Amino acid sequence: MHLPEKEPEQRLRDLTPTQWKSGLAAWLGWFFDGLELHLYTLVATPFVMKLVQASVSTDPEVKEKGSYIQAAFLFGWALGGGFFGRIGDLLGRSRALCFTILTYAIFTGLSATAVTWWQLMIFRFIAALGVGGEWAIGAALLSETWPKHMRPWIAAVLQTGVNVGILLACGVALIMKGLPERYVFLVGIVPALIVYWIRRHVPEPEEWRQAKNHVAQREPGISELFRGQVLKTTILSIIVCALGLSGWWAFMYWQQHHIMNLRELSNWDMTAKRGLVATTFFTVIFVSIFGNFAAGGLAKLVGYRRAIAIMCAGFVASFIGAFAWEWNYLWLTRFWLPLIGFWSGLFGLFTMFLPPLFPTLLRTTGAGFCYNIGRIFSAVAVIVFGAQTSGGDFRKTLLAIGMLFLPMMFAVMCLSEPPDERADGINMKQQPR
């Protein structure tokens, strides 16, 4: 039997200018996502204290209103993933990417003008619509323009964009720690400056153009996600994303509250505590960059599903180590929390793992819907886990949060590896193998 010749693998120097521009646009989108994501998280406690006029960080209203604001952001992220994901399939990846960046840049900047907690909640909700949409669009843009054999490393580099953005947010928080917290949000306006460049220099992927021409007026609707074998992929993807994102975001939000309420730090002033939170955050995210490439290497060796499952097991073990016992603040902030951050590299794999599971004209819709619907669950998780906390000790809460990665580990193994994206990928009958 004659086997077709395998196409030679492209090297980085063989990539076209269009591929490089698409990669840069997606990376910049993710970079500014990371910045926007954590500007609030880093100043949440002191800013909400001022908005609700509380005198101490342990005031129940600070915890309650702060979790509502974070939940609104996560809920908006979920809606934005579906809304802008659909726009990306209908109008094109490049156009939709511009819309998402403008949305989160403008409304993050407006957060600086909030004078009540509910105003901040509204601004964060609308900004999150853009952040949620950018993920699916950027992932689809790269999966349709870059060589398939580079996907695990592309996923790692793309996720590193988020990490670098978060590191910048940490740097901003450190530099501005002596200024009013609201000024931090003005930095969020900067991403709007790259929109003009994207519209002029980043064309729509040829695969998307061909798919649009192929279907003419008979474009697949959202309902196609819930039919045939695509239904199984949709449901399993939602479960995996909901568990993983709930665990990660509940951790990211409540760990800073845990640090600020450690008994060892009771004599520290608020400026010193904010500095410790920012430096810990910086360390966690810096270590997670190495986790991105570890996850990419695992994916090359054992495939996406097994790599994600292994990283989930690492999460569970690290949460047990960090919160089953009480550590002094140096061990907690310099070792255990950064170790948890390392395993977050699994989320980078989702950028190349989820989109190819869906047909081309449902790619940003499907990936955006499934990945970001998990934000609704994570929004609920932030509130629910916070409500279970008594006083200022979040240790048991954080331990319970880490156990969400255990069922995720088993759920991801029920999904398929992404099928090859052949030219017939535009056919709605194509199903994941």
N, C-alpha and C positions, 0 to 999 in steps of 0.2 A: 504494500500500500504506500502510495506516495504521500509524504507529509509536506505541507507548505513550509517554505523556509521561514525561519524566525527572523523578524525584522531586527536589525542591529539596534542596540540600546543607544539612545542619545546621551551625550555628555553635556554638561552645563554649557560648554563653549559652543555646542551645536544648536542651542536654543535660538529661536528667532527673536527679533526685537519685539514683536507682538506678544510672545510668550513672556518675555521679561517684564513688559509693561503691565500685563495682566497680573503677574505675580506681585509686582510692586504695589499695584492698586489694592489687591486683596490684603497684602501684608499691612499697608498703611491703614486700611479700614479696620483691621483687627487691632493694630497698634493703638489707634484712637479709641476703639471699643474698650480696651483695657484701661485707658486713662479715664474714660467716662464712668466705667463700672465702679471704680473704687474711690473716686473723689469723695462721695458721700460716706462710704463705709469708714473711711479714715477719720472723719470729723463727726460721725453720727451722734455719739453720746454728748459731747459738749455743745454741739449745735442745737440738738433737740432740747437739751436742758434750757437753753436760752429761749427757744421758741415757746416752750410751755412754762417758762419762768420758774423752773425748779432750782432748788439750792444745792442739791446733792445728786450724784449720778445714780444712786440707788433708789431714787424716787420711782415708785411704780409707774407713774405717768410717762417717765422717760423711756422705760422699757416698752410700755404699751404703744405709745405713739411712734417710737422709733421702729418697732417691728411692723406697724401698719405702713409706714413710708417705704420700708424695704420690701414688704409684700406687694405694695402697689407697683414698685419698680419691676419686680419679678413677673407680676401678672401682665404688665405692659409689654415686657419682653416676650412673653408667650404670644400675645396677640400680634405683636409686631412681626414675629417670625412667620406667622400664617399670612398676615396681610401683605407685607412686603415680599414674602416668598412668592405669593401669587402674582404680584406686580412683576417680579423678576422673570416669571415664566411668560407673562403676557407681553411686556414691553421690552424686555431684554435685561441682561445682567448689568451692563455698564450704566444704563439709565437709572435702574433701581438702586444701584450702589450709591449714586449721587443723592437720591432722595433720602436714603437712610442716614447718610452722614450729615446732611443739612438738618434733619430732624433732631438727631441727638446733640449736635453742636449748639443749636439755637436754644433748646430747652434746658440743657445743662447750664448754659450761661444765665438763663433767666432764673435758675434756682438761687442765684445770689441775691435776688430781689425779694425772696420769700420773707414774710413777717409773721406768718402763722404756720403751724405744722401742716395744716391741710393744704396750704398753698404749695409748700415744698413737695407734698405728696403728689399733687397734680403735675407739677413740673417734672418730677422724677418719672411719673407714669408715662408722660408723652415722650420724654427723652428715651425711655426704654423701648418704645415702639421702633425707633430707628436702630437701636443697638441689637434688638432681636432679629430684625430683618437683615442686617449686614452679614450675620454669620452664614446663613444659607446661601446668600447671593455670592459672597466671596468664595465659599467652598465649591459651589457649582462652577463659577468662573474658572477656577484652577483645574477642577476635574475635567473640564471640557477643552482646556488649552495646553496643559502640560502632559508629558509622557507618563503612561500608567506605571512604569517600573519605578518612577521617582516618587510615587504617591506617599509612602510612609515618611520619607524625609521631607516632602512638601508639607505634610501634616505637622511635623515637628517644627519646621521653620515658621509656618503660619501661626501655630499656637504660641511660638516665641514672641510674635508680634504683640499678642495680648500681654504676655509676661513683661515685656519691655515697657508697654504702656502703663501697666500697674506699677512697675518700678519708678516710672516718671511720676505717677501719682503720689507714691511714697516720698519721693524727693521733694515734690511740691509741698506736701504736708509738713515735711521737716523744715523746709526753708520758710514756710509761712506759719509755723506753729505759734509765733508770738503775735500774729495778726488775727482779726476777727475771722471765725471759721467760714463765713459766707464768701469771703474773697477767693477761697480755693476754687469755687465753681466758675469763676471768670476764665480760668485756664481752659475750660471745656469748649470755649468758642473757637479755639485754634483750628480744629479739624475742618471747619467750613472752607478754609483756604485751599484745600486740595481738590475740591469738587470741579473747579474749572479745568484743571489738568486732566482729570479722569475723563471728562466729557470730550475733550479734544484729542486725547492720545490713546484711549483704551477702547478698541472696537468690540462689537458683540462677537462672541465665539461662533465660528463657522458651523459647529454642530448644532447650536441653537437656531441659526438661520436656516439650515437645511430642514430641521424639524418643523419650523414654522411654515416653510414652503410646502412641505409634504402634507400637512394636515389641512392647509387652506383655512376654511371657515369651521372645520370640525375639530376644534381644539378640545382636549380632555378637560373635564371639570374636576372640582375637588372631590366630588362623589366617587371618582375612580379610585381614590385611596382606600375606599371601604368596599371594594368589590374583588372577587376572584382571589388569587393567591397574594395580590398586593395587600389585601386586608390583613393577612397574617404578619407581613412585614411591618405594616403600620402599627398594629397593636403591640407587637414585641418591641418595636423601636420606642414607642411611647413609654412602655414599662421600664426599659433600660434607662432612658433619658430621665424619666421622672425620679427614679431611685437615685441615680448618680448625681443629678443636679440638686435634688433636695438635700442629700448628704453634704455636698460640697458647699452650697450656699448657706445652709444653716451653720456649718462650721465656720465659714469665713465671717459671718455676721456675729455669731455669739462668742467666738474666741476672743475678740477684742474686748467685749464686755467682761469676759472672764479675767483677762489680764488686768483690766482697770479696777477690778474688785478683789484682787488677790490681797489676803491679809498682810502679806509682807510689804505691800505698797501703801498701806493705810496712811502713812505719814508723808507720802509724796504729794506734791501739788499737781494740779491738773496739767500744767505745761510739761512736767516731767513724765507724767503718765502718757500724754499724747505722743511724746517723743519715743517712749518704749513701744507703744502700739505701732507707730510708723516704722521703726527699725525692725521690729519682729515681722511685720507685714513684708517689708523689703526682703528679709532673709528667706521667708517662706516662698515668695515668688521667685527670687533668684535661684533657689534650689530647684524649683519646679521646671526651670529651663532645662536642667540636666534630665529631669524626668521626661520631658518631651522627647528627647533623643533616645533615651532608654526605651520608651514605648515604641518609637519608630524602629529601633533595632530589633525589638521583640517581634513586631509585626512582620518584618522581613524574614525572621526565622520561623515563626510558628503561625503566622496569619493574624488578622485583625481580632477575631473573636477571642482566641486564646490569649493574645497579648492583653486585651482589655480585662479578661478574667484574672490573669496573673496580677495586674495592677490593682484590681479590686481586693484581692487577697492581701496585698501589701497595705492597702488602706485599713482594712479591718485589724490587722496585727498592730499597726502603728497607733490607731485610736485606743486600742486596749492598753498598749504600753504607756501612752500619754495620760490617760484619764482614769485607769483602774486604780492608780496610786496617786498620792499627792506629792508633787515634786516642788522643789524651790523654783523661784521664777527664772533663774538662769538656765537650769536644765530644761524647763518647759519651753522657754522662748528661743533658746539657742540650739536645742537638739530635737525635741519631740515635735514641736509644731513645724519646723522646716522639714522633718522626715515625712510628715503627713503631706506637706506641699509637694514633695518629690513624686508621690503617686498620682498627683493630679495630671501628670502627663498623659494619662489615658484619655482625657477629654480632647487632646489634640488629634487623636486617631479618628474621632467622630467626623472631622471635616472631610476625610477621604473615604470613610467607611459607610456613612449613611447615604449621601447623594446618589452614588451609582446603584443603590438597591432599587431606585425608582426610575421609570421611563423618563426620557429627556424632558418632555414638556410637563412633567410633574416633579421634576428634580428639586427645584428650590421650594416648590409648594410642599412636597412630601418631607424633605429633610427639614425645612423650616418649621413645618407644623409639628412633626414628631419631636424634634430636639427642643423646640421652644414651648411645646405644651407642657413639658416637664417643669417649666417655670411656674405654672399655676400650682403644681404640687409643691414645688420648693417654696413658693410664697406662703402656702398653708403651713408647710413644715417650719418656717421661720417663726410663725406665730405660735403654733402648737408646742414646739419644743421650748420656746421661751416661756410659755405659760406654765410649763411643768417645773420651772426653776423656782426655788425658794431662796429668798435673800439674794446674796451676790455670788453664790457658789454655783458655777455652771458646769462643774466637772462631770456629774452624772448625766446631765443633759447632753454634753458633748460625746460622752461614751455611747449613749443611745443613738445619737446621730450617726456615729461611725458604723453601727451595725446595719445601716441601710445598704451598704456596699456588699453585704453577704448575699441577699437575694438577687441583687444586680448581677453578681458573678455568674449565677446559674441562668438567669434570663438571657444574658448576651450569648450564651452557648446555644440557645435555641434559634438564633438568627443564622442566616446564610452568610458566607463570605461574599463580597461584592462580585457580581458576574462581570465578564469581560464586556466592555462597552464597544460592541461592534457597530457597524454602520446601520444595522437594523434596529439599533437602540431606540429609534424614533417610533418604532411600532408599538402601539399600546398593548399588543399581545405578549410582548417580551416580559417574562417573569423572572424574579430572582431564582437562581439555581440553589 
